[in-house]
Amino acid sequence: MPLQRRLFVQSIMGGALAAAAMGPVQAQPAWPAARSITIIVPYSAGGSLDATTRLVAQRLAERLGQAVVVENVTGAGGAIGFQKALQAAPDGYTLLMAGDSPFTPGQENSATPYKYDVLKDLVPVVLVNTAPMVLVAHPSVPAQNLNELIALARRQPGRLNYATSGIGTIPHLATEMIKHQAQVHMVHIPYRGASQIANDVAGHQVDLAMLVSASAAPHIQSRTLKALAVTGDARLPILRDVPAVAETPGFKGFNVVSWAGLYAPAGTPAAVVQHLNQAVDEVLRMEAVRGKLAESGVIARGGPPSAFVSFIERDRAQTLRVLKVTSLKP
């Protein structure tokens, strides 16, 4: 065989052998076949966000044919859980279930007063639910509704205290907005998560609390807590006797809701994000899931990632309006 032809054949064979050798190394199992998926919840176990996440995770695991694990990472008003999600590999195996990024105290006049920008540092996958919150009190507090509470707080400025799941969280912002509009002073007691708050109010370690409806409803129904108002623009079907804040004189149009969505780390492949979105959207359309959420006053959502992005932008605009008329300090 002529030398030139022999070298050509050797080159072809060498390339084929190299490709064969590289094939098994480069081949990756299709997502999510490689390993289990972890959803980080940046608050303690037992709260409403934790319960919603576990419900969704169970059904998502069935749809994907892969284990979905819920990991509670608490602290700093949710910031530690956010940070862990931000640092995770963008491969679709670590996700975050939360609202917007925790608010940074002392930066309330900033155009972006958030610890992280979820629209840049994370990828919004799907809006999971929305839920009004409930202002609750220990049964001994001498007020049966928000109007009476305001009158009490004006007679005793600074004597009443209230708990929320952390500084800058939606429950905190909603209560600060009520305080501002009513021109009353109550002391804020921030917690690391919502699970212990209801018990502490029931035990009268704290006078009041702003809780998402899912956490508040069982305690209200068992009469260990007294409901004063819900923060949505209408009454909840599961708490029909509890008036909306908007029904109180001076609060027309008041509507502040808690919400939760699923995020992936920035850089997660678009195909994985789309696969996740479709799977979770299908879960949220299941009657069993929608019914279970409705029992606790939570509304299942869903929709494409673009709809979730638009929702975050609208919610941020409202939050910034709230911050301009309140005085949040660390």
BELCORVEN-V379430 format. One record per backbone hydrogen bond with DSSP energy under -1.0 kcal/mol. CO is the residue of the C=O (numbers start at 0). NH is the residue of the N-H. Records with the same first field share a line. If there is no record, write none. Layout:
CO: NH ; NH
This chain:
1: 5
2: 6
3: 7
4: 8
5: 9
6: 10
7: 11
8: 12
9: 13
10: 14
11: 15
12: 16
13: 17
14: 18
15: 19
16: 20
17: 21
18: 22
21: 25
22: 26
29: 32
36: 68
37: 94
38: 70
39: 96
40: 72
43: 46
46: 50
47: 51
48: 52
49: 53
50: 54
51: 55
52: 56
53: 57
54: 58
55: 59
56: 60
57: 61
58: 62
59: 63
60: 64 ; 65
66: 36
68: 38
70: 40
74: 77 ; 79
75: 78
77: 81
78: 82
79: 83
80: 84
81: 85
82: 86
88: 90
92: 37
94: 39
95: 262
97: 260
101: 114
103: 106
106: 109
111: 113
112: 103
116: 119 ; 120
120: 265
122: 263
125: 261
126: 301
127: 300
128: 259
129: 298
130: 257
131: 212
132: 230
133: 210
134: 227 ; 228
135: 208
136: 225
137: 140
140: 142
144: 148
145: 149
146: 150
147: 151
148: 152
149: 153
150: 154
151: 155
155: 158
159: 186
160: 207
161: 188
162: 209
163: 190
165: 168
168: 172
169: 173
170: 174
171: 175
172: 176
173: 177
174: 178
175: 179
176: 180
177: 181
178: 182 ; 183
184: 157
186: 161
188: 163
195: 199
196: 200
197: 201
198: 202
199: 204 ; 205
200: 203
206: 137
207: 162
208: 135
210: 133
211: 215
212: 216
215: 219
216: 220
217: 221
218: 223 ; 224
225: 136
228: 134
229: 244
230: 255
235: 238
238: 241
242: 229
243: 246
244: 247
247: 250
250: 253
257: 130
259: 127 ; 128
260: 97
261: 124 ; 125
262: 95
263: 122
264: 267
268: 272
269: 273
270: 274
271: 275
272: 276
273: 277
274: 278
275: 279
276: 280
277: 281
278: 282
279: 283
282: 285
285: 289
286: 290
287: 291
288: 292
289: 293
290: 294
292: 295 ; 297
293: 296
298: 129
303: 307
304: 308
305: 309
306: 310
307: 311
308: 312
309: 313
310: 314
311: 315
312: 316
313: 317
314: 318
315: 319
316: 320
317: 321
318: 322
319: 323
321: 324
